[in-house]
Amino acid sequence: MPTPHRPAKKLTRTELFIKAIFLTIIVFFCLFQSVDIQAQCNPVCQNINLSLEASGYGLVDVATVLEEGNGCSPSEFTLTITDESGTPLSGNLIDCAYLGQNLTTRLTHVTTGDWCEGFILVEDKMAPTISCEDMAIYCTSSVDPEVIGYPEIWDNCSELSAADLSYTDSYVDLACYTDYNGQEVTSKIERQWMVTDALGNTAECMQSIYLTRITLGEVVFPLSLDGFDKPALDCGGDPNDLSITGQPLVNGMPIEDGGGNCELIVNYTDQEVAICAPGSRRVVRTWSVIDMCAVYSGRTNH
């Protein structure tokens, strides 16, 4: 047996009025919430200077670009970065290839589509690194960096070479029998190094170059030009030309090349002796090497 139909209850004017007010309140509340939510986030992109790190990279994220205090959360945005030619970067890691460029950043709100733009100036303010190593060399040795070596240098963005280095030297005389790592030294050179990268950033280090003392036993006197030790000097030869006749050496270098750094005094005296051969003469040369620090300070050779 079919269920009897019951007519719908008619609402009174009062009930209809109350319901209308209730619906109006709900709609107004929803609209207010929507407007309020949108009003809370007004994105502003800030312009920033990005200084690359020692690794040669710099990371840029939404929080870096989004200005604080606008009711926005970084999680609500996506970030895109383009270079000066308008080409988008594949990520947000900036490297040395973009040095000096003004990159464009854009933040886009994932819900509303609102966006803002800013700029990133890519800089390198990181100083290069330089490492000096102290050393000891013979007092007769060259102190030219081409001979004894350069400091180790490195930079995050620039390819450095010896051309990027400069130095100044200061000479320091040391007391007799000064010890350095078990070696007696006469003096040292304090070499102040500076390295400069392509952007003018600099770094410095101090290198001490110790000059080791020579003992008299290390002195090698020249051989006689007597036809036995070495061939006699030609009659037209100049006996005062030490490059021909020879002079006292240490480690294969003339002592005088130490420029006084060896603290040895080198001199000689000549005595001419007549010989029978016509037009010939013999020069007897006596070399003396004096150690300015030793109590017994001389060694001679004829």
WOPE-V587293 format. One record per residue. RES is the residue in three letters. SS is DSSP state (H for helix, E for strand, L for the rest). PSI is psi in whole degrees, 0 to 359 (NA if undefined). D_FIRST is the distance of its C-alpha to the first C-alpha in whole Angstrom. Layout:
# WOPE-V587293
{{RES | SS | PSI | D_FIRST} {RES | SS | PSI | D_FIRST}}
This chain:
# WOPE-V587293
{{MET | L | 125 | 0} {PRO | L | 147 | 4} {THR | L | 132 | 7} {PRO | L | 138 | 9} {HIS | L | 132 | 12} {ARG | L | 124 | 15} {PRO | L | 144 | 19} {ALA | L | 143 | 21} {LYS | L | 130 | 24} {LYS | L | 134 | 27} {LEU | L | 144 | 30} {THR | L | 167 | 33} {ARG | H | 323 | 36} {THR | H | 316 | 38} {GLU | H | 318 | 35} {LEU | H | 321 | 35} {PHE | H | 316 | 39} {ILE | H | 317 | 39} {LYS | H | 320 | 37} {ALA | H | 317 | 39} {ILE | H | 319 | 42} {PHE | H | 314 | 40} {LEU | H | 321 | 40} {THR | H | 318 | 43} {ILE | H | 317 | 45} {ILE | H | 313 | 43} {VAL | H | 316 | 44} {PHE | H | 320 | 48} {PHE | H | 316 | 48} {CYS | H | 316 | 47} {LEU | H | 320 | 50} {PHE | H | 317 | 52} {GLN | H | 318 | 52} {SER | H | 314 | 52} {VAL | H | 320 | 55} {ASP | H | 319 | 57} {ILE | H | 316 | 56} {GLN | H | 325 | 58} {ALA | H | 338 | 61} {GLN | H | 333 | 61} {CYS | L | 109 | 63} {ASN | L | 88 | 66} {PRO | L | 137 | 67} {VAL | L | 124 | 71} {CYS | E | 131 | 73} {GLN | L | 151 | 77} {ASN | L | 134 | 80} {ILE | E | 155 | 82} {ASN | E | 120 | 85} {LEU | E | 112 | 84} {SER | E | 121 | 87} {LEU | L | 149 | 87} {GLU | L | 181 | 87} {ALA | L | 334 | 90} {SER | L | 346 | 88} {GLY | L | 10 | 88} {TYR | E | 159 | 84} {GLY | E | 135 | 82} {LEU | E | 132 | 78} {VAL | L | 126 | 76} {ASP | L | 181 | 73} {VAL | H | 317 | 70} {ALA | H | 331 | 72} {THR | H | 322 | 75} {VAL | H | 323 | 74} {LEU | E | 125 | 72} {GLU | L | 137 | 73} {GLU | L | 162 | 72} {GLY | L | 16 | 71} {ASN | L | 16 | 68} {GLY | L | 17 | 65} {CYS | L | 146 | 65} {SER | L | 135 | 64} {PRO | H | 332 | 66} {SER | H | 347 | 63} {GLU | H | 0 | 61} {PHE | E | 154 | 64} {THR | E | 152 | 65} {LEU | E | 133 | 69} {THR | E | 144 | 71} {ILE | E | 133 | 75} {THR | E | 149 | 77} {ASP | L | 186 | 80} {GLU | L | 341 | 83} {SER | L | 359 | 82} {GLY | L | 6 | 78} {THR | L | 125 | 78} {PRO | E | 142 | 75} {LEU | L | 151 | 76} {SER | L | 344 | 74} {GLY | L | 201 | 74} {ASN | L | 22 | 75} {LEU | E | 115 | 78} {ILE | E | 135 | 81} {ASP | E | 187 | 84} {CYS | H | 342 | 88} {ALA | H | 340 | 87} {TYR | H | 13 | 86} {LEU | L | 133 | 89} {GLY | L | 351 | 90} {GLN | L | 153 | 87} {ASN | E | 102 | 84} {LEU | E | 146 | 81} {THR | E | 132 | 78} {THR | E | 143 | 75} {ARG | E | 127 | 71} {LEU | E | 130 | 68} {THR | E | 128 | 65} {HIS | E | 127 | 62} {VAL | L | 339 | 59} {THR | L | 308 | 56} {THR | L | 341 | 58} {GLY | L | 359 | 60} {ASP | L | 147 | 63} {TRP | E | 163 | 66} {CYS | E | 160 | 70} {GLU | E | 151 | 73} {GLY | E | 185 | 76} {PHE | E | 150 | 80} {ILE | E | 119 | 81} {LEU | E | 118 | 85} {VAL | E | 123 | 86} {GLU | E | 163 | 89} {ASP | L | 103 | 91} {LYS | L | 8 | 93} {MET | L | 124 | 93} {ALA | L | 147 | 97} {PRO | L | 170 | 98} {THR | E | 147 | 99} {ILE | E | 138 | 103} {SER | E | 118 | 105} {CYS | L | 148 | 108} {GLU | L | 125 | 110} {ASP | L | 155 | 114} {MET | E | 165 | 116} {ALA | E | 133 | 120} {ILE | E | 163 | 122} {TYR | E | 145 | 126} {CYS | L | 342 | 128} {THR | L | 353 | 129} {SER | L | 157 | 126} {SER | L | 142 | 124} {VAL | L | 13 | 122} {ASP | L | 131 | 120} {PRO | H | 332 | 116} {GLU | H | 337 | 117} {VAL | H | 312 | 119} {ILE | H | 351 | 117} {GLY | L | 162 | 114} {TYR | L | 162 | 111} {PRO | L | 162 | 108} {GLU | E | 132 | 105} {ILE | E | 150 | 102} {TRP | E | 149 | 99} {ASP | L | 152 | 96} {ASN | L | 333 | 93} {CYS | L | 334 | 93} {SER | L | 145 | 97} {GLU | L | 109 | 99} {LEU | L | 153 | 102} {SER | L | 181 | 105} {ALA | H | 334 | 109} {ALA | H | 341 | 109} {ASP | H | 3 | 107} {LEU | E | 148 | 109} {SER | E | 159 | 112} {TYR | E | 159 | 114} {THR | E | 146 | 117} {ASP | E | 143 | 119} {SER | E | 130 | 121} {TYR | E | 133 | 124} {VAL | E | 116 | 125} {ASP | E | 138 | 128} {LEU | E | 156 | 128} {ALA | E | 156 | 130} {CYS | E | 139 | 132} {TYR | E | 22 | 130} {THR | E | 137 | 127} {ASP | E | 138 | 124} {TYR | E | 113 | 121} {ASN | L | 43 | 119} {GLY | L | 7 | 122} {GLN | E | 140 | 124} {GLU | E | 132 | 127} {VAL | E | 148 | 126} {THR | E | 328 | 129} {SER | E | 177 | 126} {LYS | E | 156 | 123} {ILE | E | 122 | 121} {GLU | E | 109 | 118} {ARG | E | 114 | 116} {GLN | E | 112 | 113} {TRP | E | 148 | 111} {MET | E | 136 | 108} {VAL | E | 141 | 105} {THR | E | 126 | 104} {ASP | L | 182 | 100} {ALA | L | 338 | 99} {LEU | L | 10 | 98} {GLY | L | 3 | 101} {ASN | L | 140 | 99} {THR | E | 159 | 102} {ALA | E | 152 | 103} {GLU | E | 159 | 106} {CYS | E | 157 | 108} {MET | E | 132 | 111} {GLN | E | 131 | 113} {SER | E | 124 | 116} {ILE | E | 106 | 119} {TYR | E | 139 | 121} {LEU | E | 116 | 125} {THR | E | 145 | 126} {ARG | L | 143 | 130} {ILE | L | 136 | 132} {THR | L | 154 | 135} {LEU | H | 332 | 138} {GLY | H | 345 | 138} {GLU | H | 351 | 135} {VAL | L | 130 | 138} {VAL | E | 115 | 139} {PHE | L | 154 | 142} {PRO | L | 150 | 143} {LEU | L | 156 | 145} {SER | L | 141 | 149} {LEU | L | 71 | 150} {ASP | L | 9 | 153} {GLY | L | 355 | 152} {PHE | L | 297 | 151} {ASP | L | 313 | 148} {LYS | L | 160 | 147} {PRO | L | 148 | 149} {ALA | L | 153 | 152} {LEU | L | 135 | 151} {ASP | L | 152 | 153} {CYS | L | 328 | 155} {GLY | L | 357 | 153} {GLY | L | 150 | 151} {ASP | L | 113 | 150} {PRO | L | 347 | 150} {ASN | L | 357 | 148} {ASP | L | 100 | 145} {LEU | H | 341 | 143} {SER | H | 341 | 141} {ILE | H | 312 | 144} {THR | H | 338 | 145} {GLY | L | 165 | 142} {GLN | L | 167 | 141} {PRO | L | 137 | 140} {LEU | E | 154 | 136} {VAL | E | 126 | 133} {ASN | L | 33 | 130} {GLY | L | 5 | 132} {MET | E | 141 | 132} {PRO | E | 139 | 135} {ILE | H | 324 | 135} {GLU | H | 340 | 136} {ASP | H | 346 | 133} {GLY | H | 353 | 131} {GLY | L | 31 | 133} {GLY | L | 352 | 134} {ASN | L | 340 | 131} {CYS | L | 346 | 132} {GLU | L | 37 | 135} {LEU | E | 139 | 138} {ILE | E | 124 | 141} {VAL | E | 126 | 142} {ASN | E | 173 | 146} {TYR | E | 158 | 148} {THR | E | 147 | 152} {ASP | E | 143 | 154} {GLN | E | 123 | 158} {GLU | E | 135 | 160} {VAL | E | 129 | 162} {ALA | E | 142 | 164} {ILE | L | 168 | 164} {CYS | L | 327 | 167} {ALA | L | 133 | 165} {PRO | L | 138 | 166} {GLY | L | 6 | 163} {SER | L | 159 | 161} {ARG | E | 159 | 160} {ARG | E | 134 | 158} {VAL | E | 118 | 156} {VAL | E | 112 | 155} {ARG | E | 127 | 152} {THR | E | 116 | 151} {TRP | E | 142 | 147} {SER | E | 133 | 146} {VAL | E | 122 | 143} {ILE | E | 126 | 142} {ASP | E | 117 | 139} {MET | L | 349 | 139} {CYS | L | 340 | 137} {ALA | L | 150 | 139} {VAL | L | 306 | 142} {TYR | L | 111 | 144} {SER | L | 10 | 143} {GLY | E | 153 | 145} {ARG | E | 133 | 145} {THR | E | 160 | 147} {ASN | E | 139 | 148} {HIS | L | NA | 151}}
